[in-house]
Amino acid sequence: MKSTYFRTRQIEVDAEALMEDEEERRNYEKEVESLLNLLTNKQREVIYLRFIKALSIQEISEILNITPKSVRKMIYRAIERMQQGKIELLFLLMFLR
C-alpha cells in the first residue's frame, strides 16, 4: 500500500515539475519571439532557414537568390541585433525595479 502512495505522490511531483518546465518554455518562447521581432523580414527568414530548417549557407543563398557572403552577413547582423536587443531589455529592466 505504501508503494502505491509513493508512486502517486511521485507522479504529482513530476506533474508539478512539468508545469514549471512548461511555464519556463513559454517564457523562453516569448523572449525569442520578442527578439525575432527586432529583425527585418529578410533577417527572420535567414535565421529561420539556418537554425530551424538547418539549411546550409549555400542552400539558403540558392533559395533567396543571394550570395553566400550575403547570407553570412545577414545572419551575423541578425544575431548582433538580437544580442543588442537583449542587452537593452536587461538595461531597462534594471531601471524598472
Backbone as numpy.savetxt, mean C-alpha at the origin, in Angstrom:
# Nx Ny Nz CAx CAy CAz Cx Cy Cz
-13.69 -32.26 29.23 -14.52 -31.08 29.23 -13.65 -29.83 29.23
-12.56 -29.87 29.99 -11.68 -28.72 30.07 -11.07 -28.38 28.71
-10.68 -29.38 27.94 -10.06 -29.14 26.64 -11.05 -28.46 25.68
-12.34 -28.79 25.77 -13.34 -28.14 24.92 -13.43 -26.67 25.26
-13.43 -26.33 26.54 -13.46 -24.93 26.94 -12.22 -24.20 26.43
-11.08 -24.86 26.57 -9.83 -24.25 26.09 -9.90 -24.01 24.59
-10.39 -24.97 23.85 -10.51 -24.80 22.40 -11.44 -23.65 22.06
-12.57 -23.57 22.73 -13.51 -22.48 22.49 -12.87 -21.15 22.82
-12.20 -21.08 23.93 -11.53 -19.85 24.34 -10.44 -19.47 23.35
-9.70 -20.47 22.88 -8.65 -20.22 21.90 -9.24 -19.65 20.61
-10.36 -20.16 20.19 -11.02 -19.66 18.98 -11.45 -18.22 19.17
-11.98 -17.89 20.35 -12.38 -16.50 20.62 -11.18 -15.56 20.56
-10.08 -15.97 21.12 -8.87 -15.16 21.10 -8.40 -14.97 19.66
-8.41 -16.05 18.89 -8.00 -15.97 17.50 -8.92 -15.05 16.70
-10.22 -15.11 16.96 -11.17 -14.24 16.27 -10.90 -12.77 16.61
-10.60 -12.52 17.88 -10.28 -11.16 18.30 -9.00 -10.67 17.62
-8.01 -11.52 17.56 -6.75 -11.16 16.89 -6.99 -10.91 15.41
-7.84 -11.71 14.79 -8.17 -11.51 13.38 -8.87 -10.17 13.16
-9.75 -9.81 14.08 -10.45 -8.52 13.96 -9.45 -7.38 14.03
-8.47 -7.49 14.94 -7.44 -6.46 15.05 -6.60 -6.42 13.79
-6.26 -7.59 13.24 -5.50 -7.65 12.00 -6.28 -7.03 10.85
-7.57 -7.29 10.82 -8.43 -6.74 9.76 -8.48 -5.22 9.86
-8.59 -4.71 11.08 -8.61 -3.26 11.27 -7.27 -2.65 10.85
-6.19 -3.30 11.21 -4.85 -2.83 10.83 -4.70 -2.84 9.31
-5.20 -3.90 8.68 -5.14 -4.00 7.22 -5.92 -2.87 6.57
-7.11 -2.58 7.10 -7.91 -1.47 6.56 -7.19 -0.13 6.72
-6.53 0.06 7.84 -5.77 1.30 8.05 -4.64 1.43 7.03
-3.93 0.33 6.79 -2.86 0.36 5.78 -3.43 0.66 4.40
-4.57 0.04 4.08 -5.19 0.28 2.77 -5.56 1.75 2.60
-6.10 2.36 3.66 -6.45 3.78 3.59 -5.20 4.64 3.39
-4.14 4.30 4.10 -2.89 5.05 3.98 -2.32 4.93 2.56
-2.31 3.71 2.04 -1.80 3.50 0.68 -2.66 4.25 -0.33
-3.96 4.19 -0.15 -4.87 4.89 -1.06 -4.63 6.40 -1.02
-4.44 6.95 0.16 -4.19 8.39 0.26 -2.86 8.77 -0.39
-1.86 7.90 -0.26 -0.57 8.17 -0.90 -0.68 8.04 -2.42
-1.43 7.06 -2.89 -1.62 6.90 -4.33 -2.38 8.08 -4.93
-3.24 8.69 -4.14 -3.99 9.85 -4.63 -3.09 11.07 -4.85
-1.88 11.03 -4.33 -0.93 12.12 -4.56 -0.33 12.06 -5.96
-0.47 10.91 -6.61 0.17 10.68 -7.90 -0.71 11.10 -9.07
-0.05 11.33 -10.19 -0.80 11.56 -11.42 -1.37 10.22 -11.88
-2.31 10.26 -12.81 -2.90 9.03 -13.32 -1.84 8.13 -13.95
-0.93 8.72 -14.68 0.13 7.96 -15.35 1.05 7.30 -14.31
1.40 8.04 -13.26 2.25 7.48 -12.19 1.54 6.32 -11.49
0.25 6.49 -11.20 -0.53 5.42 -10.57 -0.54 4.18 -11.46
-0.71 4.40 -12.74 -0.76 3.29 -13.68 0.57 2.53 -13.70
1.68 3.26 -13.73 3.00 2.63 -13.73 3.23 1.86 -12.43
2.88 2.44 -11.31 3.03 1.77 -10.00 2.18 0.50 -9.97
0.95 0.59 -10.46 0.06 -0.57 -10.50 0.67 -1.69 -11.35
1.12 -1.33 -12.54 1.68 -2.34 -13.44 2.95 -2.96 -12.88
3.77 -2.17 -12.24 5.06 -2.66 -11.74 4.89 -3.49 -10.46
4.12 -2.98 -9.50 4.10 -3.61 -8.18 2.88 -4.49 -7.92
1.79 -4.25 -8.59 0.61 -5.10 -8.41 0.60 -6.21 -9.46
0.80 -5.84 -10.71 0.82 -6.82 -11.79 2.19 -7.46 -11.98
3.20 -6.92 -11.33 4.57 -7.45 -11.36 5.14 -7.55 -12.77
4.86 -6.54 -13.58 5.40 -6.51 -14.93 6.82 -5.94 -14.92
7.59 -6.30 -15.91 8.96 -5.78 -16.01 8.91 -4.35 -16.57
10.01 -3.66 -16.44 10.13 -2.31 -16.99 9.88 -2.35 -18.49
10.45 -3.35 -19.15 10.29 -3.48 -20.61 8.81 -3.70 -20.98
8.14 -4.57 -20.25 6.72 -4.83 -20.53 5.89 -3.57 -20.35
6.16 -2.82 -19.30 5.42 -1.58 -19.04 5.69 -0.58 -20.16
6.93 -0.48 -20.59 7.25 0.47 -21.65 6.53 0.11 -22.94
6.38 -1.16 -23.22 5.65 -1.60 -24.42 4.16 -1.31 -24.30
3.60 -1.54 -23.13 2.17 -1.29 -22.92 1.86 0.19 -23.05
2.69 1.03 -22.42 2.42 2.47 -22.40 3.05 3.21 -23.58
3.80 2.47 -24.39 4.46 3.05 -25.56 5.39 4.21 -25.18
6.20 3.95 -24.16 7.23 4.90 -23.73 8.53 4.13 -23.54
9.62 4.82 -23.39 10.91 4.15 -23.25 11.06 3.54 -21.85
11.88 2.49 -21.73 12.15 1.93 -20.40 12.73 2.98 -19.45
13.55 3.88 -19.97 14.10 4.94 -19.13 12.99 5.82 -18.56
11.98 6.12 -19.37 10.84 6.92 -18.89 10.05 6.18 -17.82
9.92 4.88 -17.99 9.21 4.06 -16.98 9.96 4.12 -15.66
11.27 3.90 -15.70 12.07 3.94 -14.46 11.98 5.31 -13.80
12.05 6.36 -14.60 11.98 7.71 -14.06 10.60 7.97 -13.43
9.55 7.49 -14.09 8.20 7.68 -13.56 8.01 6.95 -12.24
8.54 5.73 -12.15 8.45 4.96 -10.91 9.22 5.67 -9.80
10.41 6.12 -10.11 11.23 6.83 -9.14 10.51 8.07 -8.62
9.96 8.86 -9.53 9.27 10.09 -9.13 8.00 9.80 -8.35
7.31 8.75 -8.71 6.08 8.38 -7.98 6.42 7.98 -6.55
7.45 7.16 -6.39 7.85 6.74 -5.05 8.33 7.93 -4.24
9.08 8.79 -4.88 9.57 10.00 -4.22 8.40 10.87 -3.75
7.39 11.02 -4.59 6.22 11.84 -4.23 5.46 11.21 -3.06
5.32 9.89 -3.07 4.62 9.22 -1.97 5.41 9.35 -0.67
6.72 9.23 -0.74 7.53 9.40 0.46 7.39 10.82 1.00
7.43 11.80 0.13 7.27 13.19 0.55 5.89 13.41 1.18
4.87 12.81 0.58 3.52 12.92 1.13 3.41 12.32 2.50
4.08 11.22 2.71 4.05 10.56 4.03 4.77 11.43 5.07
5.87 12.03 4.69 6.60 12.92 5.60 5.73 14.11 5.96
5.07 14.70 4.97 4.19 15.85 5.24 3.04 15.45 6.15
2.47 14.27 5.92 1.37 13.79 6.76 1.84 13.62 8.21
3.00 13.01 8.41 3.53 12.83 9.76 3.82 14.17 10.42
4.34 15.11 9.65 4.63 16.45 10.15 3.35 17.14 10.63
2.28 17.03 9.83 1.00 17.64 10.23 0.43 16.97 11.48
0.55 15.66 11.56 0.01 14.95 12.73 0.74 15.35 14.01
2.03 15.67 13.92 2.76 16.11 15.11 2.17 17.41 15.65
1.77 18.31 14.78 1.24 19.60 15.22 -0.21 19.53 15.63
-0.93 18.51 15.21 -2.34 18.38 15.58 -2.51 17.79 16.97
-1.48 17.22 17.51 -1.59 16.59 18.84 -1.60 17.60 19.93
